[in-house]
Amino acid sequence: MLIQFRFKNFKSFKDDTILDLSATKITEYSDRVIQIGAEKILPTAAIYGANASGKSNVIEAFRYMTTYVMESFAYGGEIDGKKSKTRKPRLTPFLFDTTSKDSESSFEIYFITSEENGCKSYNYGFTLNQNGVVEEWLNSKAKTAREYKSIFYRNGNELDLSGLPGKMQDIIKVSLYDEALIVSLGAKQRISKLKMIRDWFYNVNFANFGNLFENAFLSSLIPEGFADDKAVQKKVIDYFAAFDPSIIGFNVEVIKNDDEDVEHVKIDAIHHVIGSEETASIPLQDESDGTLKMFALYPALQDILNTGSVLFVDELNARLHPLLVRGFLVMFLNPETNPKHAQIVFTTHDSWQLSNNLLRRDEIWFTEKSSSGVSTLYSLADFIDDDGSKIRKDESYEKNYLLGKYGAIPTLKYFDMFKEE
């Protein structure tokens, strides 16, 4: 499970920023706190804020870190004796002052493995500049230990690999170059400790429904086994029945082109015909945008709940009714539907989720951007009001948020630009 994510100097976030999924000592919904080893962790983090305040950049920072971990073994190096064509993702520091744009960006996580894997905690991070990796570190802590121990540390010419097997140290030293992370290279070389870190990132899922291209891509995915497994199709029907009972089945046809070894899956949704025992089918792509979004979310949901990993969703509320959003979140909050402790981090403008007795104060986060363009991220559990008091659990979070008590709302002006002079 993800315990904490820290980053600095990425897009609108100039300063050190922390998204902490550790449970605080507040009392509400204590039954949803997940205890693994000595850690008490939350399954959910909801991020609110005005448009362009930096909500999406929190998720983009984690996506950037994940991409770099997964692919950096190929940045600027060679694969099978040929120069790699994989381009490293563009690093975008805070650009609106004279120092940050040329400074390093940093990314760091703390996470803990499951009970089956010994409840071992890891701290992994790195700093980058436009030339490549400046610093990288990996530390671990056993379930009963008090302090982290170093597995490796790298900073310029300093390289300490003492926590890795001797032969593996030699492999890393020979193959390491500026653009590549040790974790990425080591996972490629099947070094078990490093592959485990890489695989943790591999299991993370992202869904950005505010991006037209990604939205189209997500809508084209189908659940694993859906094309030929009736049991999987039945689970999807049961999933749909929670919000659209008119869909009672699917016709699925796998089409393969004669001249290509490429399969295309044609899906029709089956509906009841009113006043008859007959059925009618329509292409799935002709269903409502909300239905298509829920279908697009299913593969990620299936994967995350099966692996107990983390799902990051940008604009979870887009095209979905608030009650449907609530039902989706309850799947993560209910230990019966989430026995492997999957987590969801999402951005939203749906303030109703603040008023329906759903979220703890430490599961509610806000982003706010200053007049100089700097974003900040803070939790409702840590917020101090004008009287110097913390927010009580019996307050109306939605009302106070919309009134601006917690900040993180747009500064509104009348849209009078079309008024005739």
Buried (B, 14 or more C-beta within 10 A) or exposed (E): BBBBBBBBBBBBBBEEBEBBBBBBEBEBBEEBBBEBBEBBBBBBBBBBBBEBBBBBBBBBBBBBBBBBBBBBBBBBBEEEEEEBEEEBEEBBBBEEBEEBEEBBBBBBBBBBBBEEEEBBBBBBBBBBBEEBBBBBBBBBBEBEEEEBEBBBBBEEEEBBBEBBEEEBBEBBEEBBBEBBBBBBBBBBBEBEBBBBBBEBBBBBBBBBBEBEEBBEEBBEBBBEEBBEEEEBBEBBBEBBEEBBEEBEBBBBEEEEEEEEEEEEBEBBBBBBEEEEEEEEBEEBEEBEEBBBBBBBBBBBBBBBBEBBBBBBBBBBBBBBEBEBBBEBBEBBBEEEEBEBBBBBBBBBBBBBBBBEEBBBBBBBBBBBBEEEBBBBBBBBBEBEEEEEEEBEEEBEBBEBBBEEBBBBBEEEEEEEEEEEE
